[in-house]
């Protein structure tokens, strides 16, 4: 009887192991295409010791460069961004990080405030699948899944990706156990230059400019969490504003009001582009939708001065172990910028 029990347990464990391995093979690796899908999981290799944490959508992971903050101000930071990251996802990612991080400042990019409900599975997967299992991940899944998605498909991704077997490539096996690093502490570098068109932007009118109440509910939760953990929450709007990708004055006014009512600082960098030194002929890689590395460095330098002087984020370049680690990060960053990798 005892041998039968051991045999059954062994069979169950072997089955679970094989299913787990099969699932790992089938899941997208995001190493060649849609590399932003690797960002969320990449954080765990650099978690801890960050005085500034960024959360938000592509506007953070393509606008703020942690190596620049380190080189110019000795600030340690991480950008926990993902494609079309919704505010409830930002909240649960922050909740997860603050279990181990003790930042001085948390920065949230407000563009996602426009969304009041789940959007699409592809973006969800790029944020949620990379999270490690925790109560925060479970809550993020429940808040994010669309009506067409099932909760179980996130618990057991093999239910979603089982049909991908005929799309497998060498990449799926090459990166089965270890992936390449695609970012620099969450910043995804873009070196191409594609100028923003000079034609004036004509934003279409909206029937209702009211930002969704659920967005403010999660912003309240984010603010409360930061207060509980002793971090200062700063709201920002990255300087990306072009045809089809608008930030309306009516939306901006609501964020200004919220910040004033709750004692928060809010920086809309769109009207500050000239002061920052951003040149839309050279500082964007996609015709003004996002900044390239040259524009991101200018914005980061500008914002880093605020973090250092107005918020007292410390300069840690005198700490030997921290400096050694960040010098390695800066070297890797400069190699990619110079086309050496």
DODO-886761 format. One record per residue (C-alpha): residue in three letters; x, y, z negated; residue number from 1. Coordinates in pm, 1 decimal. Layout:
N
[ALA,[X,Y,Z],NUM]
...
***
This chain:
341
[UNK,[0.0,0.0,0.0],1]
[UNK,[280.2,236.8,-93.6],2]
[UNK,[459.2,166.2,235.7],3]
[UNK,[141.7,242.7,430.9],4]
[UNK,[106.0,577.6,253.4],5]
[UNK,[468.3,665.7,326.9],6]
[UNK,[423.2,562.3,689.4],7]
[UNK,[107.4,775.1,725.5],8]
[UNK,[275.0,1075.6,567.8],9]
[UNK,[574.0,1030.2,794.2],10]
[UNK,[353.9,1011.0,1103.7],11]
[UNK,[166.0,1324.8,998.2],12]
[UNK,[489.4,1515.4,937.4],13]
[UNK,[635.3,1403.6,1270.0],14]
[UNK,[315.0,1502.3,1450.5],15]
[UNK,[316.6,1845.6,1283.0],16]
[UNK,[684.0,1889.8,1374.1],17]
[UNK,[626.0,1799.6,1738.3],18]
[UNK,[321.0,2025.3,1762.6],19]
[UNK,[518.4,2308.6,1604.7],20]
[UNK,[801.6,2258.2,1851.6],21]
[UNK,[560.0,2240.3,2145.6],22]
[UNK,[391.6,2559.7,2025.6],23]
[UNK,[726.5,2738.1,1995.1],24]
[UNK,[814.1,2639.4,2353.0],25]
[UNK,[480.3,2762.4,2489.1],26]
[UNK,[473.7,3101.4,2320.2],27]
[UNK,[604.8,3396.5,2529.6],28]
[UNK,[962.3,3494.2,2447.5],29]
[UNK,[951.6,3857.7,2577.6],30]
[UNK,[1317.7,3851.6,2670.8],31]
[UNK,[1291.9,3939.2,3041.0],32]
[UNK,[941.1,4073.8,3094.8],33]
[UNK,[748.3,4285.5,2844.2],34]
[UNK,[1047.8,4307.2,2612.7],35]
[UNK,[852.7,4532.3,2376.6],36]
[UNK,[674.3,4215.6,2266.6],37]
[UNK,[989.8,4114.1,2078.6],38]
[UNK,[1006.9,4429.5,1866.7],39]
[UNK,[787.2,4331.3,1572.9],40]
[UNK,[965.7,4004.4,1501.0],41]
[UNK,[1305.9,4164.9,1543.4],42]
[UNK,[1256.0,4375.8,1229.5],43]
[UNK,[1322.7,4089.3,990.7],44]
[UNK,[1688.6,4075.6,1088.0],45]
[UNK,[1738.6,4436.1,975.0],46]
[UNK,[1488.9,4467.1,689.7],47]
[UNK,[1584.8,4650.8,373.1],48]
[UNK,[1789.9,4958.6,291.5],49]
[UNK,[1604.2,5200.5,518.3],50]
[UNK,[1533.6,5547.9,380.7],51]
[UNK,[1299.8,5633.6,669.3],52]
[UNK,[1042.0,5402.9,827.7],53]
[UNK,[851.6,5485.6,1146.8],54]
[UNK,[524.8,5314.7,1239.5],55]
[UNK,[315.0,5359.4,1549.7],56]
[UNK,[286.0,5283.9,1918.8],57]
[UNK,[527.5,5323.0,2211.1],58]
[UNK,[564.5,5690.3,2122.6],59]
[UNK,[778.4,5595.7,1824.1],60]
[UNK,[985.9,5314.0,1968.3],61]
[UNK,[1080.2,5527.0,2269.5],62]
[UNK,[1113.6,5865.1,2094.9],63]
[UNK,[1319.5,5818.9,1776.6],64]
[UNK,[1668.1,5669.1,1774.9],65]
[UNK,[1798.8,5538.4,1439.4],66]
[UNK,[2163.3,5539.9,1559.0],67]
[UNK,[2132.4,5916.1,1621.1],68]
[UNK,[1989.9,5971.7,1272.4],69]
[UNK,[2286.0,5782.5,1132.4],70]
[UNK,[2555.7,5950.0,1341.2],71]
[UNK,[2435.7,6305.0,1279.3],72]
[UNK,[2285.3,6284.8,929.9],73]
[UNK,[2383.6,5953.4,770.9],74]
[UNK,[2014.0,5856.1,751.5],75]
[UNK,[1923.5,5487.4,751.3],76]
[UNK,[1599.0,5414.5,935.7],77]
[UNK,[1389.7,5161.3,1122.5],78]
[UNK,[1123.0,5207.6,1389.3],79]
[UNK,[846.3,4948.2,1345.3],80]
[UNK,[665.1,5023.7,1667.9],81]
[UNK,[480.3,4812.4,1921.4],82]
[UNK,[282.1,4863.7,2239.9],83]
[UNK,[-57.8,5025.8,2175.0],84]
[UNK,[-16.8,4971.9,1800.8],85]
[UNK,[-351.3,5055.7,1639.1],86]
[UNK,[-365.7,5240.3,1308.4],87]
[UNK,[-484.0,4938.4,1109.6],88]
[UNK,[-189.9,4744.6,1251.9],89]
[UNK,[43.2,5027.0,1147.5],90]
[UNK,[-106.3,5014.1,799.7],91]
[UNK,[-60.5,4639.1,755.0],92]
[UNK,[290.5,4647.9,900.4],93]
[UNK,[374.8,4922.7,652.2],94]
[UNK,[211.8,4726.4,370.0],95]
[UNK,[432.9,4431.2,460.6],96]
[UNK,[750.9,4640.6,479.9],97]
[UNK,[691.1,4816.4,150.7],98]
[UNK,[704.9,4482.2,-26.9],99]
[UNK,[1082.0,4490.5,24.2],100]
[UNK,[1167.4,4843.9,142.4],101]
[UNK,[1188.8,5158.0,-73.6],102]
[UNK,[1192.6,5440.9,182.0],103]
[UNK,[1199.4,5809.7,96.4],104]
[UNK,[984.5,5891.4,401.5],105]
[UNK,[728.6,5710.6,618.1],106]
[UNK,[655.2,5861.0,962.3],107]
[UNK,[330.5,5781.6,1144.6],108]
[UNK,[264.6,5886.3,1504.5],109]
[UNK,[-99.8,5993.4,1531.5],110]
[UNK,[-180.5,5906.4,1894.7],111]
[UNK,[-347.2,5581.1,1786.1],112]
[UNK,[-604.5,5782.6,1588.8],113]
[UNK,[-806.6,5799.6,1912.7],114]
[UNK,[-893.6,5428.4,1888.7],115]
[UNK,[-1178.2,5318.8,1664.4],116]
[UNK,[-1204.4,4952.9,1760.3],117]
[UNK,[-984.5,4665.0,1883.6],118]
[UNK,[-859.9,4711.9,2239.1],119]
[UNK,[-713.0,4408.5,2413.1],120]
[UNK,[-551.8,4075.4,2339.1],121]
[UNK,[-224.3,4138.6,2523.3],122]
[UNK,[-137.7,4433.9,2299.8],123]
[UNK,[-263.0,4252.2,1990.5],124]
[UNK,[-33.9,3958.8,2062.7],125]
[UNK,[270.7,4183.2,2098.6],126]
[UNK,[208.5,4314.1,1747.8],127]
[UNK,[54.0,4027.7,1555.3],128]
[UNK,[235.9,3718.0,1679.9],129]
[UNK,[570.7,3861.8,1574.2],130]
[UNK,[465.0,3919.5,1212.9],131]
[UNK,[565.6,3664.9,952.4],132]
[UNK,[286.1,3497.6,762.6],133]
[UNK,[155.4,3702.7,472.3],134]
[UNK,[-171.0,3846.1,344.1],135]
[UNK,[-86.1,4157.1,545.5],136]
[UNK,[-71.9,3955.1,866.4],137]
[UNK,[-400.3,3780.3,789.9],138]
[UNK,[-568.0,4116.9,728.7],139]
[UNK,[-415.4,4262.7,1045.8],140]
[UNK,[-548.0,3973.7,1254.5],141]
[UNK,[-896.6,4007.6,1113.2],142]
[UNK,[-901.1,4383.4,1177.3],143]
[UNK,[-750.8,4359.4,1526.4],144]
[UNK,[-903.4,4066.0,1711.8],145]
[UNK,[-1152.3,4144.5,1986.4],146]
[UNK,[-1489.5,3971.3,2012.9],147]
[UNK,[-1343.8,3732.4,2270.8],148]
[UNK,[-1056.1,3626.1,2044.4],149]
[UNK,[-1066.3,3370.0,1765.5],150]
[UNK,[-892.3,3399.1,1432.9],151]
[UNK,[-765.5,3041.4,1465.2],152]
[UNK,[-581.9,3122.7,1789.0],153]
[UNK,[-353.6,3348.5,1583.6],154]
[UNK,[-309.8,3091.3,1308.5],155]
[UNK,[-237.2,2823.9,1569.7],156]
[UNK,[-111.9,3006.3,1883.6],157]
[UNK,[-97.4,2673.3,2067.4],158]
[UNK,[-475.1,2709.2,2105.2],159]
[UNK,[-411.5,3023.7,2310.1],160]
[UNK,[-97.0,2928.0,2500.9],161]
[UNK,[-150.0,2554.8,2564.5],162]
[UNK,[-227.4,2621.5,2932.1],163]
[UNK,[103.4,2804.6,2979.2],164]
[UNK,[294.0,2479.2,3029.8],165]
[UNK,[306.0,2523.7,3409.0],166]
[UNK,[452.8,2875.4,3371.7],167]
[UNK,[749.8,2771.4,3160.7],168]
[UNK,[1094.7,2879.8,3271.9],169]
[UNK,[1448.7,2838.2,3151.3],170]
[UNK,[1398.5,3142.3,2927.5],171]
[UNK,[1145.8,2952.5,2716.8],172]
[UNK,[1408.3,2697.4,2622.9],173]
[UNK,[1706.8,2932.8,2613.8],174]
[UNK,[1541.6,3148.8,2348.0],175]
[UNK,[1354.5,2876.4,2165.7],176]
[UNK,[1551.0,2907.5,1842.1],177]
[UNK,[1733.1,3239.9,1875.7],178]
[UNK,[1644.9,3551.0,2074.6],179]
[UNK,[1855.3,3838.3,2196.6],180]
[UNK,[1826.5,4177.6,2028.9],181]
[UNK,[1621.6,4409.3,2249.5],182]
[UNK,[1625.2,4722.9,2033.8],183]
[UNK,[1840.8,4938.7,1810.4],184]
[UNK,[1664.7,4919.3,1474.0],185]
[UNK,[1336.0,4926.7,1662.4],186]
[UNK,[1429.0,5187.3,1924.2],187]
[UNK,[1395.6,5054.2,2280.2],188]
[UNK,[1638.3,5236.8,2504.7],189]
[UNK,[1546.4,5373.0,2846.4],190]
[UNK,[1825.2,5532.2,3050.7],191]
[UNK,[1646.9,5591.9,3381.4],192]
[UNK,[1542.6,5942.5,3489.0],193]
[UNK,[1211.8,6008.3,3665.9],194]
[UNK,[1105.4,6374.7,3631.3],195]
[UNK,[762.2,6486.5,3523.1],196]
[UNK,[564.7,6642.1,3814.0],197]
[UNK,[542.7,7020.1,3802.7],198]
[UNK,[170.3,7025.0,3888.8],199]
[UNK,[-34.1,7149.1,3590.7],200]
[UNK,[-221.8,6891.3,3385.3],201]
[UNK,[-598.9,6901.6,3405.9],202]
[UNK,[-734.7,6683.4,3127.7],203]
[UNK,[-1085.9,6545.7,3183.8],204]
[UNK,[-1352.0,6669.5,2944.5],205]
[UNK,[-1481.9,6433.9,2678.4],206]
[UNK,[-1840.4,6429.3,2562.8],207]
[UNK,[-1731.4,6390.1,2201.7],208]
[UNK,[-1389.2,6476.9,2063.9],209]
[UNK,[-1451.3,6337.7,1715.7],210]
[UNK,[-1176.9,6098.4,1613.0],211]
[UNK,[-1316.2,5768.6,1478.1],212]
[UNK,[-1396.1,5755.3,1108.4],213]
[UNK,[-1220.7,5418.2,1073.6],214]
[UNK,[-895.8,5584.6,1180.3],215]
[UNK,[-920.7,5831.2,894.2],216]
[UNK,[-1010.5,5548.4,656.1],217]
[UNK,[-685.0,5373.1,741.7],218]
[UNK,[-493.8,5699.4,727.8],219]
[UNK,[-632.1,5742.4,374.7],220]
[UNK,[-510.6,5391.1,291.3],221]
[UNK,[-167.8,5464.7,437.7],222]
[UNK,[-142.4,5786.6,238.7],223]
[UNK,[-245.7,5610.9,-83.3],224]
[UNK,[2.3,5328.6,-24.1],225]
[UNK,[286.5,5573.1,32.4],226]
[UNK,[199.6,5761.4,-288.6],227]
[UNK,[190.6,5434.1,-480.8],228]
[UNK,[532.8,5336.0,-348.0],229]
[UNK,[688.6,5680.7,-395.0],230]
[UNK,[733.8,5756.2,-24.7],231]
[UNK,[637.7,6078.5,150.9],232]
[UNK,[408.7,6034.0,450.3],233]
[UNK,[475.9,6257.1,751.0],234]
[UNK,[243.6,6273.2,1051.7],235]
[UNK,[388.5,6340.3,1396.6],236]
[UNK,[279.1,6358.4,1757.8],237]
[UNK,[559.6,6272.3,1997.9],238]
[UNK,[617.8,6509.1,2290.7],239]
[UNK,[458.6,6294.5,2558.7],240]
[UNK,[170.2,6460.2,2735.9],241]
[UNK,[104.4,6406.9,3103.3],242]
[UNK,[-161.8,6306.7,3350.6],243]
[UNK,[-371.8,6018.7,3213.1],244]
[UNK,[-204.1,6033.6,2873.0],245]
[UNK,[-352.1,6334.4,2698.3],246]
[UNK,[-347.1,6473.7,2346.3],247]
[UNK,[-645.0,6708.7,2323.6],248]
[UNK,[-640.4,7029.5,2121.2],249]
[UNK,[-963.3,6913.4,1957.3],250]
[UNK,[-794.1,6597.4,1835.3],251]
[UNK,[-495.2,6795.8,1717.2],252]
[UNK,[-716.9,7030.1,1514.7],253]
[UNK,[-864.1,6735.1,1325.2],254]
[UNK,[-517.3,6608.3,1231.6],255]
[UNK,[-416.5,6959.5,1121.8],256]
[UNK,[-725.2,6979.3,899.4],257]
[UNK,[-662.4,6635.2,752.5],258]
[UNK,[-299.1,6717.3,676.8],259]
[UNK,[-393.8,7043.8,505.8],260]
[UNK,[-668.7,6879.6,300.7],261]
[UNK,[-438.5,6599.8,185.2],262]
[UNK,[-116.5,6792.4,133.6],263]
[UNK,[68.2,6625.1,420.0],264]
[UNK,[307.3,6767.4,677.0],265]
[UNK,[216.4,6726.3,1043.3],266]
[UNK,[447.1,6800.9,1334.9],267]
[UNK,[303.0,6817.4,1683.9],268]
[UNK,[617.9,6817.3,1897.0],269]
[UNK,[437.5,6890.9,2224.9],270]
[UNK,[446.1,7272.5,2186.6],271]
[UNK,[798.8,7248.8,2042.1],272]
[UNK,[957.8,7092.0,2350.7],273]
[UNK,[1141.9,7410.1,2452.2],274]
[UNK,[1271.8,7464.8,2100.4],275]
[UNK,[1384.7,7101.7,2083.2],276]
[UNK,[1557.7,7139.5,2418.6],277]
[UNK,[1361.2,6878.1,2610.1],278]
[UNK,[1388.5,6914.0,2986.3],279]
[UNK,[1116.8,6720.4,3168.9],280]
[UNK,[1339.4,6701.9,3476.3],281]
[UNK,[1599.1,6490.4,3296.5],282]
[UNK,[1453.6,6363.9,2967.4],283]
[UNK,[1180.3,6122.6,3079.7],284]
[UNK,[1207.8,5789.1,3257.5],285]
[UNK,[841.9,5761.4,3368.9],286]
[UNK,[727.5,6103.5,3490.4],287]
[UNK,[654.2,6246.8,3146.6],288]
[UNK,[471.3,5962.4,2977.6],289]
[UNK,[764.2,5886.2,2748.0],290]
[UNK,[1111.4,6015.6,2670.2],291]
[UNK,[1425.1,5845.5,2793.8],292]
[UNK,[1729.8,5813.6,2570.0],293]
[UNK,[1848.7,6166.8,2647.5],294]
[UNK,[1517.8,6319.2,2541.6],295]
[UNK,[1483.3,6085.0,2243.8],296]
[UNK,[1824.3,6190.1,2113.8],297]
[UNK,[1723.4,6556.5,2130.0],298]
[UNK,[1398.2,6491.4,1943.8],299]
[UNK,[1570.5,6271.6,1686.0],300]
[UNK,[1839.9,6531.7,1624.4],301]
[UNK,[1573.6,6798.5,1571.0],302]
[UNK,[1366.3,6579.8,1340.5],303]
[UNK,[1671.9,6450.1,1155.5],304]
[UNK,[1757.7,6802.7,1046.1],305]
[UNK,[1410.8,6833.2,894.0],306]
[UNK,[1443.0,6497.1,719.8],307]
[UNK,[1778.4,6594.3,575.9],308]
[UNK,[1710.8,6955.5,476.2],309]
[UNK,[1337.2,6969.3,404.2],310]
[UNK,[1281.8,6619.6,263.2],311]
[UNK,[1616.2,6546.7,101.8],312]
[UNK,[1676.6,6214.8,277.8],313]
[UNK,[2030.2,6127.0,166.8],314]
[UNK,[2344.4,6104.5,376.7],315]
[UNK,[2486.1,5755.1,321.3],316]
[UNK,[2793.2,5779.5,542.8],317]
[UNK,[3007.7,5777.7,228.5],318]
[UNK,[2882.9,5431.5,128.1],319]
[UNK,[3142.2,5189.6,266.6],320]
[UNK,[2926.4,4880.7,323.5],321]
[UNK,[2638.6,5079.6,471.2],322]
[UNK,[2875.0,5277.4,694.6],323]
[UNK,[3039.5,4959.4,822.2],324]
[UNK,[2703.0,4808.7,915.0],325]
[UNK,[2578.4,5123.3,1087.2],326]
[UNK,[2903.4,5181.9,1272.3],327]
[UNK,[2845.9,4842.5,1434.6],328]
[UNK,[2490.3,4946.2,1525.5],329]
[UNK,[2614.1,5271.2,1679.1],330]
[UNK,[2877.3,5086.4,1882.3],331]
[UNK,[2614.0,4851.6,2027.2],332]
[UNK,[2387.6,5149.0,2099.4],333]
[UNK,[2659.3,5341.3,2284.2],334]
[UNK,[2755.2,5034.5,2487.5],335]
[UNK,[2402.3,4995.1,2616.2],336]
[UNK,[2370.5,5368.6,2683.2],337]
[UNK,[2693.2,5358.1,2884.4],338]
[UNK,[2581.0,5051.6,3077.4],339]
[UNK,[2840.7,4822.5,2920.5],340]
[UNK,[2594.9,4551.8,2817.2],341]
***
